[in-house]
Amino acid sequence: MAGSRPYTYRGQDFSLQRDKNRFVLPTLFRSTVRDSSGGQQILVLAQHHRWTCLTGFGLSRVEEFPEVLERERKRAAEAGEPFDYDTRLMQLWGVFEIPFDGSGRFILPDYVATIANIDKEIYFHGSGEYFLLWNPDELAKAGPGLEAAQAACTALAAKERAKVKRS
């Protein structure tokens, strides 16, 4: 995976927890995750450094962590801000590798879901280098600047919930 092309995630989707406690990784992210995981069906999840949500990406991003760490350390030094190297190491390498099947179904372990207060619903939001996995309630209270994501989440959640009611 070294020297691989940059992988980007864009778009939004929503998943309700389904049978056997599984969620579905959206089609618009699935092939990118698989490609960036060297063809393996492995979703990598990590705690977001600021918000109560998770970040999702493929295995290739893990290889970039030393560069990310150095870039963040340098940025903090230039701004005269503190930088806790050890904490950031734990945050970056404290990732969870979650397998998914050909249909994108995956089980989100409770100990990972707890980090983002995820229960029975996930809103997915592409953010370039990674995508975000939100509990809709956490996104709603995340504050100003996220209105477009909040509106998309509300609309996609209503659409998914209506599908369930029809079945």
C-alpha positions in Angstrom: 0.0 0.0 0.0 3.0 2.3 0.3 3.1 4.9 -2.5 -0.6 4.4 -3.1 -2.8 7.1 -4.5 -4.6 9.4 -2.2 -8.0 8.1 -1.2 -10.8 10.5 -0.7 -14.3 10.2 0.8 -17.2 12.4 -0.2 -21.0 12.2 0.1 -23.4 11.3 2.9 -25.5 8.3 3.8 -27.3 6.7 6.7 -27.6 3.3 8.2 -30.0 1.8 10.7 -28.8 -1.1 12.8 -30.2 -4.3 11.2 -30.5 -8.0 11.9 -27.7 -9.5 13.9 -26.7 -6.0 15.1 -25.1 -5.1 11.8 -24.8 -1.7 10.1 -24.1 -1.2 6.4 -21.1 0.6 5.1 -22.4 2.9 2.4 -21.8 1.9 -1.2 -20.2 5.3 -1.9 -17.4 4.5 0.6 -17.2 0.7 0.4 -15.0 0.4 -2.7 -12.6 3.2 -1.5 -12.2 1.5 1.9 -11.5 -1.8 0.2 -9.1 -0.3 -2.3 -7.3 1.6 0.4 -7.1 -1.6 2.4 -5.2 -3.4 -0.3 -8.3 -5.3 -1.4 -9.1 -6.5 2.1 -12.6 -5.7 3.4 -11.3 -3.9 6.5 -12.8 -0.7 7.8 -10.5 1.2 10.2 -12.3 3.3 12.8 -10.8 5.8 15.2 -12.1 8.3 17.7 -12.3 11.8 16.3 -9.9 14.1 18.1 -12.5 16.8 18.8 -16.0 15.7 18.2 -18.0 12.9 19.7 -17.9 10.8 16.5 -15.7 8.2 14.8 -13.5 8.6 11.7 -13.5 5.8 9.1 -10.9 5.0 6.5 -8.9 2.1 4.9 -5.6 0.6 6.1 -3.4 2.8 3.9 -4.1 5.8 6.1 -2.5 4.2 9.1 0.8 4.3 7.1 0.5 8.1 7.0 0.3 8.5 10.8 4.0 9.3 11.3 3.6 12.2 8.9 0.3 13.3 10.5 1.9 13.3 13.9 4.9 15.4 12.7 2.7 17.8 10.8 0.5 18.3 13.9 3.5 18.7 16.2 5.0 21.3 13.9 1.7 23.2 13.6 1.3 23.4 17.4 4.9 24.5 17.9 4.5 27.3 15.3 1.3 28.4 17.0 2.9 28.3 20.4 0.3 25.8 21.5 0.9 22.7 23.7 1.2 19.3 22.0 1.0 16.1 23.9 2.9 13.7 21.8 2.1 10.6 23.8 -1.6 11.3 23.9 -1.7 11.9 20.2 0.3 8.7 19.6 -2.4 6.8 21.5 -5.2 8.5 19.6 -3.7 7.8 16.2 -2.6 4.2 16.7 -5.6 3.4 18.9 -7.6 2.3 15.8 -10.1 -0.5 15.5 -10.0 -2.8 12.4 -13.6 -3.9 11.6 -14.2 -6.5 8.9 -17.2 -6.0 6.5 -18.8 -8.4 4.0 -19.4 -7.9 0.3 -22.6 -6.1 1.0 -20.9 -3.7 3.4 -22.4 -5.3 6.5 -20.3 -4.9 9.7 -20.8 -5.2 13.4 -19.8 -2.2 15.4 -18.5 -3.5 18.8 -20.1 -1.9 21.8 -16.8 -0.6 23.1 -16.2 1.2 19.8 -19.8 2.5 19.6 -19.6 3.9 23.1 -16.8 6.3 22.0 -19.3 8.1 19.7 -22.5 7.3 21.6 -23.7 5.3 18.6 -26.7 3.2 19.3 -29.0 2.1 16.5 -28.3 4.7 13.8 -25.2 6.0 12.0 -24.9 9.0 9.8 -21.9 8.8 7.4 -20.3 12.0 6.1 -17.4 12.1 3.7 -14.7 14.5 4.8 -11.8 14.0 2.3 -9.1 11.9 3.9 -11.7 10.0 6.0 -15.4 9.9 6.7 -17.2 10.6 9.9 -19.7 8.2 11.6 -22.1 10.2 13.8 -24.9 9.4 16.2 -27.6 11.8 14.8 -28.2 13.3 18.3 -24.5 14.0 18.7 -24.3 15.7 15.3 -27.4 17.8 16.1 -25.7 19.2 19.2 -22.2 19.6 17.7 -22.6 23.3 17.2 -22.5 25.9 14.5 -20.8 25.3 11.2 -22.3 21.9 10.7 -25.7 22.9 9.5 -25.4 21.2 6.1 -24.4 17.9 7.6 -27.2 18.2 10.2 -29.7 18.9 7.4 -28.5 15.9 5.4 -28.6 13.7 8.4 -32.2 14.7 9.2 -33.3 14.0 5.6 -31.4 10.7 5.2 -32.6 9.5 8.6 -36.2 10.2 7.7 -35.9 8.4 4.4 -34.3 5.3 6.1 -36.9 5.2 8.9 -39.7 5.5 6.3 -38.3 2.4 4.5 -38.5 0.4 7.7 -42.1 1.4 8.4 -43.1 0.3 4.9 -41.6 -3.2 5.3 
